[in-house]
Amino acid sequence: MKIKTLHSRFGIEISGVDLSTLDESTEFPAVRKAFDDYSLLLFRRQDLQPDDHLRFGRMFGPIEDREAEDLQAREGYEVPKVSNVRDDGSITAEMDLHTLHLKSNMLWHTDSTFLPVPALANIITAKIVTATGGATEIASSRAAWADMPEKLKIRIKKASIWHRYSHSRAKISKELAALPMFHKWDDQHWKAIWANPANGEEAVYIASHAFKVDGLDDDEGTALIEEVVDFCTKPQYVYSHDWQVGDVLIWDERATLHRATPWPYDQPRTLNSICVSVTDSDGLAEMRPD
């Protein structure tokens, strides 16, 4: 394994590894340590087929399945596609509800904070990329937490925050937010700071799905959430990834925020993406407010 820095504060590119044949006992421990240490991993020139994608994901933990009652991947589960391409090969229009759903990913967010069991990691690979645009930006909420002014740090350190899926979608379209798929789960309640059990590193845990802070009225809570997100996503904490076919990008949901950027909506774009659910060994139990 060889590594190259992606950003001065987080993120590395790893070469010399074939993820489709990665050995769980001899090779994966180094990948997992790098994930905990750097929060963001890039592997280029991979040919990750769905079965290999799932096999690799399961090395991190249970595969998230939003169509299953218990959120763990059921029999017949297929790797989700983040795509504007329909089954018949046509492309969804820019104002189509599906495209608006994709556009909501352009809000700074952390995956699955609205689920009873949130995500540990997103493992995403590029299958079709556009000629321009369509980058993914990742912000280190660990680096931002380390640099955060003490006055703001005090306000967020002991905070507990509520998350709701439809809340982020309503920022894009009220019609989109009304769809049943965004109302499947009760509001979720998480502490605002996540400490990684592997190394003790702390990071802000927040998302576009966050809508309420315990002990604050709605306006005060919204203002605090926006102030914290704005600080964590300052340019000095952000890595922007321009996709190439075969790229595999993995980020630690406990220590980052991310967002998509616009692309020409008349061009096809497909990323295959799986989320791995967090477990108690990743710090889940400690994130539940008392």
C-alpha positions in Angstrom: 0.0 0.0 0.0 1.2 3.5 -0.9 -0.4 6.7 0.3 -0.6 10.2 -1.0 -2.1 13.2 0.9 -5.4 14.7 -0.5 -5.6 17.6 2.0 -3.3 19.0 4.6 -5.7 18.1 7.4 -7.4 14.8 6.3 -7.8 12.4 3.5 -5.4 10.1 1.6 -5.2 8.4 -1.8 -4.2 4.7 -1.4 -2.6 2.9 -4.3 -1.4 -0.7 -4.8 -4.7 -2.2 -3.6 -7.3 -4.1 -5.6 -10.5 -3.7 -3.6 -12.2 -6.5 -5.5 -9.8 -9.0 -4.0 -8.9 -7.3 -0.7 -8.2 -9.9 2.0 -10.2 -9.2 5.1 -7.7 -10.7 7.6 -4.4 -9.5 6.2 -5.1 -6.3 4.2 -8.3 -4.8 5.5 -7.0 -3.9 9.0 -4.6 -1.3 7.4 -7.5 0.1 5.4 -9.7 0.4 8.5 -6.9 2.1 10.5 -6.4 4.6 7.6 -10.2 5.2 7.6 -10.2 6.0 11.3 -7.0 8.1 11.1 -7.7 10.1 7.9 -11.6 10.1 7.6 -11.4 10.0 3.8 -9.9 7.4 1.5 -9.5 7.4 -2.3 -8.8 4.4 -4.5 -8.4 5.0 -8.2 -8.7 2.7 -11.2 -10.9 0.1 -9.5 -13.4 -2.1 -11.2 -15.7 -2.6 -8.3 -18.6 -4.8 -9.3 -21.8 -5.0 -7.1 -20.8 -8.2 -5.3 -17.3 -7.0 -4.7 -18.7 -3.6 -3.5 -20.9 -5.4 -1.0 -18.2 -7.8 0.2 -15.8 -4.9 0.8 -18.6 -2.9 2.6 -19.3 -5.7 5.0 -15.8 -5.6 6.2 -16.7 -2.2 7.8 -20.0 -3.4 9.1 -23.7 -4.1 8.3 -24.9 -2.8 4.9 -27.7 -0.2 5.3 -30.9 -1.0 3.5 -33.5 1.7 3.7 -36.2 -0.6 2.2 -35.8 -3.1 5.0 -37.5 -2.8 8.4 -34.4 -3.4 10.4 -32.2 -1.4 8.0 -29.9 -4.4 7.3 -29.5 -5.6 3.7 -32.2 -8.1 2.8 -31.9 -11.0 0.3 -32.0 -9.6 -3.2 -30.6 -6.2 -2.1 -29.1 -4.3 -5.0 -26.4 -1.6 -4.7 -28.1 1.8 -4.9 -27.3 4.1 -7.7 -27.0 7.9 -7.3 -28.0 8.6 -10.9 -30.1 10.7 -13.2 -30.5 7.8 -15.7 -33.8 5.9 -15.8 -34.1 2.2 -16.4 -34.9 2.8 -20.0 -31.7 4.9 -20.5 -33.4 8.3 -20.6 -32.3 11.1 -18.3 -34.5 12.8 -15.7 -35.3 16.4 -16.4 -33.8 19.1 -14.2 -37.0 19.9 -12.3 -38.1 16.3 -12.1 -38.7 15.2 -8.5 -35.9 12.6 -8.8 -33.5 15.3 -10.0 -34.6 17.6 -7.2 -33.8 14.7 -4.7 -30.3 14.5 -6.2 -30.0 18.3 -5.9 -30.8 18.1 -2.2 -27.5 16.2 -1.9 -25.9 19.6 -2.7 -26.7 20.7 0.8 -23.9 20.0 3.3 -25.0 16.8 5.0 -24.0 13.6 6.8 -25.7 10.4 5.5 -28.4 8.7 7.5 -28.5 10.9 10.6 -32.3 10.6 10.3 -32.2 6.8 10.7 -32.5 4.9 14.0 -29.0 3.5 13.2 -27.0 6.1 11.2 -24.1 5.4 8.8 -20.5 4.8 9.6 -19.3 5.1 6.1 -20.3 5.8 2.5 -18.4 3.7 -0.1 -19.1 5.2 -3.5 -17.7 4.4 -6.9 -18.0 6.3 -10.2 -19.5 4.4 -13.2 -20.6 7.3 -15.5 -19.2 10.8 -15.1 -20.1 14.1 -16.8 -17.7 16.1 -19.0 -17.8 18.9 -16.4 -19.1 19.5 -12.9 -20.4 16.9 -10.6 -17.6 17.0 -8.0 -18.1 15.8 -4.5 -16.9 18.1 -1.7 -16.0 16.6 1.7 -15.4 18.8 4.8 -13.5 17.6 7.9 -15.7 18.3 10.9 -12.8 16.8 13.0 -10.3 19.5 11.8 -13.0 22.2 12.2 -13.7 21.1 15.7 -10.1 21.3 16.6 -9.9 24.9 15.3 -13.3 26.1 16.5 -13.4 29.3 18.6 -13.9 28.4 22.3 -17.1 30.5 22.5 -18.8 28.4 19.7 -17.3 25.2 21.0 -18.9 25.7 24.4 -22.3 26.2 22.8 -22.1 23.0 20.8 -20.0 20.6 22.9 -22.9 19.5 25.2 -25.7 20.0 22.7 -28.1 17.3 21.5 -29.6 17.7 18.1 -32.8 16.4 16.4 -32.7 15.2 12.7 -35.5 14.6 10.2 -35.2 13.5 6.5 -37.9 15.7 5.2 -36.3 18.7 6.8 -33.5 18.8 4.3 -35.7 18.0 1.3 -38.0 20.9 2.2 -35.1 23.2 1.6 -35.2 22.2 -2.0 -38.9 21.6 -2.7 -42.0 21.3 -0.5 -43.5 18.9 -3.0 -40.4 16.7 -2.7 -40.4 16.8 1.1 -44.0 15.6 1.1 -43.2 12.3 -0.5 -43.8 9.3 1.8 -40.2 8.1 1.5 -39.1 11.1 3.6 -41.5 10.3 6.4 -40.7 6.6 7.1 -38.8 7.2 10.4 -39.4 9.1 13.6 -37.1 12.1 14.3 -33.7 11.0 15.5 -31.8 12.5 18.5 -28.0 12.6 18.6 -25.2 14.3 20.5 -23.4 17.0 18.6 -19.8 15.6 19.1 -18.7 12.2 18.1 -15.6 10.7 19.7 -14.0 7.9 17.6 -13.3 5.0 20.0 -10.3 3.9 17.9 -8.3 7.0 18.6 -10.3 9.4 20.8 -10.5 12.0 18.1 -13.6 14.2 18.3 -15.6 15.7 15.5 -18.8 17.7 15.1 -21.8 15.5 14.1 -24.3 17.6 12.2 -26.2 17.6 8.9 -28.7 19.4 6.6 -31.3 17.1 8.3 -30.7 18.8 11.7 -33.6 21.0 12.7 -33.7 21.4 16.5 -31.3 21.8 19.4 -32.4 20.8 22.9 -32.9 23.8 25.2 -33.1 26.4 22.4 -36.2 27.8 20.7 -36.6 27.1 16.9 -34.9 30.3 15.8 -32.0 30.0 18.2 -31.5 26.3 17.3 -31.6 27.0 13.6 -29.1 29.8 13.9 -26.7 27.6 15.9 -26.9 24.7 13.4 -26.2 27.1 10.6 -23.3 28.8 12.3 -21.7 25.4 13.1 -22.2 24.1 9.6 -20.8 27.3 8.1 -17.7 27.0 10.3 -17.1 23.3 9.5 -17.4 23.9 5.8 -15.0 26.8 5.5 -12.7 26.3 2.4 -9.7 25.4 4.6 -11.5 22.2 5.8 -12.8 21.1 2.3 -11.5 18.6 -0.2 -13.1 18.7 -3.6 -13.1 15.5 -5.6 -13.4 15.5 -9.4 -14.6 12.0 -10.3 -13.0 9.7 -12.8 -14.6 6.4 -13.8 -13.2 3.7 -11.5 -12.7 6.0 -8.5 -13.8 4.6 -5.1 -14.2 7.2 -2.4 -14.9 6.3 1.3 -15.6 8.8 4.0 -16.2 8.6 7.7 -19.7 9.9 8.4 -18.7 10.5 12.1 -16.0 13.0 11.1 -17.1 14.7 7.8 -19.8 16.5 6.0 -20.2 16.3 2.2 -22.2 17.6 -0.7 -22.5 17.2 -4.4 -21.9 20.0 -6.8 -23.9 20.9 -10.0 -23.4 19.2 -13.3 -25.0 19.6 -16.8 -28.3 18.0 -16.2 -28.7 16.8 -19.7 -25.7 14.5 -19.3 -25.9 11.1 -17.6 -24.2 10.6 -14.3 -24.1 7.4 -12.2 -22.3 6.7 -8.9 -22.9 3.4 -7.1 -23.1 4.0 -3.4 -23.6 1.9 -0.3 -23.8 3.1 3.3 -22.4 0.9 6.1 -24.3 1.2 9.4 -22.5 2.3 12.6 -22.3 -0.2 15.5 -21.6 0.2 19.2 -17.9 -0.5 18.6 -17.9 2.6 16.4 -19.3 4.7 19.2 -23.0 4.5 18.6 -24.2 3.9 22.1 -22.3 7.0 23.4 -24.0 9.2 20.8 -27.5 8.6 22.3 -28.4 11.5 24.6 -29.0 10.5 28.3 
